Amino acid sequence: MAFSTLTGIFGLFMLILHSFMRSIIVLTAAFFLIFLAGSCTNQYSKLMKSKDYDYKLKMADEYFGNKRYRVAQQLYEELFPVFKGTAKFEELYYKDAYCFYYMNEYRDAENLFKGFMEVFPNSSKAEEVDYLHAYCFYKQSPKVELEQVNTSKSMGMMQTFINTHPGSPRNKEATEIIDKCRIKLEQKEYRSAELYYNLGQFRASAIAFANLLNDYPESSKGDDYKLMTIKSYFRFAKESIIDKQVERYEKVISEFEDFVDRYPESKLLKEAESYKNLSLNQIKEIKNEQTQTSVKR
């Protein structure tokens, strides 16, 4: 029994000792990190106060190389007026722009890449920077639901880049970005047209789908857009006053004929034809009613 008691006390002692050692290790690590942070802060503070600008530039480049872009950018910004007009200014400007780019702050990066091009138009880095300037607009392109100003700008600037640098190896990627932007703009326009239809604004919907097809004639969804134009005009005719219905049903038939010309092999042809037939029947009924009314008079 005494042995069992001693064993229990020993086990408890070892448990307490283990917990104590773990606490010591954690506290030591914490103190080390605090010391290290304080040391780094003190070192950075001394660096910022230093008047040795060449040393500052060297350290900024080291921070840049170690991917500490925020610190590097702050140093580059301070050194801008110091090295402006010197042989070192081009590289400084270039890396400063890249700092913002790597920090995903694309609006500031775009402005700096643009400024670089204006200051150093003949730089060996001109093509790269020109591309990045356009690419920053692409990176600012928002979700489809939002305004697509930067998407449109990105398309225009990428096309300008291709025209300006016809032999660039970046042109393949620039073309792919233009295609992605076009798809996004097409989706945006489609959702707007679809919204008109869902809200029951059928004339606006018909015009929007027709414009969508005109804007993207090579779209793989062209026959779908054309069908929606037909459906919208049909619903518009159906809800119109009787005096306007015949000409509006005739518009449906005209749109169907255009559908056949454009997409004779479309899987949607049968559905499109059903709206033509419904429109013909409606026109026939209206004219019969008008004839009967005329006879009665």
N, C-alpha and C positions, 0 to 999 in steps of 0.2 A: 504494500500500500504506500509506504514511504517512497519507494522507488517510482511508483506511478505519479505521485505528487510532484516529485523532483522533475520528472520528465515533462509534466505539464507546465511547470514554472519555466523550465529551460526553453520549451517551445514558444511560450509567450514572450520570453526575453528576446529570442531570435526574431520573432515577428516585429517587435518594437524596434529592434536594431535595424532590421531591413527597411522599415518605414522611415526611420531617421536618416539612413544613408540615402534613400531616394530623395528625401527632402533636401538634404545637403547638395545633392547633384543638381536638382532643379534650381535651387537658390544660386548655386555657383554659375550655372548657365545663364540665369537671368541677370546676375551682376555683370557677367562677361558681355552680354549683349548690350546692357545699359552703358557699360564702359566703352564698348566699341562704337555705339551710336554717338555717344558724347564725343569720342575722339574724332569720328568722321565729321560731326557737326562743327567741331572746333577747327578741323583741317579745312573744311569748306569755307568757314567764316574767314580764316586767314587768307585763303586763296582769293576770295572776293575782294578783300581789302588790299591785296597786293597791287603794286604799281609795275610789277615786272610783266608786261603784256605778252612778251614772247613765251614766258613760262605759263601764263594763263591760257594762251592758245594751245600750247603743248598739252596741258591738262584737259582742255576742252576736247581735243582730239582723242585723248585717252578715254575720257568718259564716253565719247561717241563710239569708239571702238568696243567698249564694254557694254554698249547698249543702254547706257544711262542717259537717255536722250533729254530728259527734262533738265538735268544739271548742265549738260553740254550746251543746250539751247540758250540757257540763261547766260552762260559765259560768252557764247558767240554773239548774242545780242549786245552785250556790253562792249565787245571788241569791234563791233561794226564800224563806229566812227574812227576808231584807232587805226585800223588797217585799210580803210577805204582809200582807194587809189594806189595801193601797193600791190606787189606781185602775189601776196598771200590772200588778197581779198576774194578772189574768185573761188578758191577752195573753201574759204570760210562761209561765203554766201551759199554755196552749193550744199554744204553740210548742215547749215542752219535750216534750209528748206527741208532737207531730208529728216531732220529732227521732228518737225511738225508732221511730216508724212508718216514716220514710224510710230508716232504717238496717236495716229488716226485723227489728227486735227487737220482735216483736208481743206477747209476753207483758208486757213492760214498758210498751209503748204502751197495751195494753188496760187495765192497772191505772191508768195516768195519765188515760186518757179517762174511766174510771169515776169516778176522784177528781174530775175536772173537773166532771162532772155533779152530784156531791154538793155541791161547793163553790159552783157557779154554776148552779143548776137553772133559773134564769130568763134565762140568757144568750141573746143573739141567735144564738150558735153552738151552742145546745143540741141542735138537731135533727141538725146535721152531726156533732157529737161522739158523740151517741147511736148514730148509724149506724156510725161508725168503731169504736166500742166493740164492736159486734156483728161488724163486718167483720174485726176482728183475730182473732176466734175462727175465722172462715172461713179466714183466711190461715194459721192453725195446724193446719188440717185435714190429717192425714197421708195417706200412700198407703193404698189399699184394704186391704192386708194387715195394717195396724196397727190398734190400738184407735181407735175413732171417737168418743171422748168430745167432742172439740172440734167435730166435725161435727154431733153432736146438739145441742150448746150453740148453735152458730151458727144452726141451724134455729129453735130456740126463741126466740133473741134477735132474729132477723130478723122472726119473726112478731110478737113483742112490739113491735118498732119499727113495723111496719105498723099494728098496732092502736092504738098511741100517737099515730102521725102519719098519719092516714088520707088526708090530702091531699098528702103529700110526693111530690115528683118522684122521690125515691129508691126509692119503693115498687116500681117496675117491676124495678129491679136487685135489690132485696131478694127479690122473688118468684122471680127467675131463680136466685138463690143457693140459696134453699130447694129449688128443683127439682133443682139440681146435687147438693146434699147428700143429697136423697132417693135419687137415682140411685146415689150412692156407697154409702149404707147398704144399698140393695137388692143391689148387687154384693157387698158384704161378707157379707150374709146368704146370698146364693146360693152363694158359695164355701164357706161353712160347711156348708150342706146337701149340696153336691156332694162335699165331703170325707168326710162320713159315708157316702155311697153308695160312693165309691171304696174306703173302708176295710172295706166289707162290713157296716156297721152299718145294716141296711136299715130297721129299725123307727124308729131315730132319724132316718134320712134322710127317711122318709115324713112324720114329724111336722114336721121342719124345712121341707120343701117346702110342706106344708100351711100352716104358720105364715107362710111367705114370701108365699104367695098371699093369706092373710088380711090381712097387713100392707100389701101393695101390690096391692089388687084391681083397680086401673086400669092395671096394668103391661102393656106391649105383649107381655111374655113370659109372661103368665098361663097360656096353654094349655100352654106348655112346662113350667111349674112343676107344673101339674096332671098332665101326663103322667109327670113324674118321681115324683110321689106314687103314681100307679098302678103304675109299674114297681117302686118301692121296696116297696110292699105285696105285690106279686106275688113278688118275691125273698124277702121275709120269710116269706110263706106256704110257699114251696117249701122253705125250709130249716128249717121248724118240724117238731115231732114230729107223727106222723100224727093224733093225737087233736085237735090244734089246727088242722089244715090246712083243714078245711071252712069253719069260721067265718072264717078269714083269707083264703081265696079269695073268700068272699062279700063281704068288705070291698073286695076289688079290684073286684068287679062293682058294688058300691055307689058306689065312687069313679068308675067309668066312667060310670055314669048321671048323676052330678053333672057330669062333663066334658061330656056331651051337652047338658045343660041350660044350662051356661055358654057353651060354644063349639060350637054346632051347625054352624058353617061352617069350623071349624078345619082346616088342612091336616094336623094331627096326629091327626085323628079316626080314621082307618083304623088307625094304629099303636096307638092307645089301645084300639080295638075288638079288636085281636088278643090283648091281654092279658085282656080279658073272655072271649073264646072259649076261650083256654087255661085260664082259671080254671074255666069251665063244664065243660070236658073233665076237668079234674083232679077236680072235685067228683063227676062222674059215675063216674069210675074208682074213687075211694075208696069211694063208696057201693055200687058193684058188688062190690068186694072185701069190704066189710063184710057184704053180703047172702050172698055165697058162704061166708064164714066162719061165718056164723050158721046156714046150711043144713047145713054139714058137722057142726056140733055137734049 
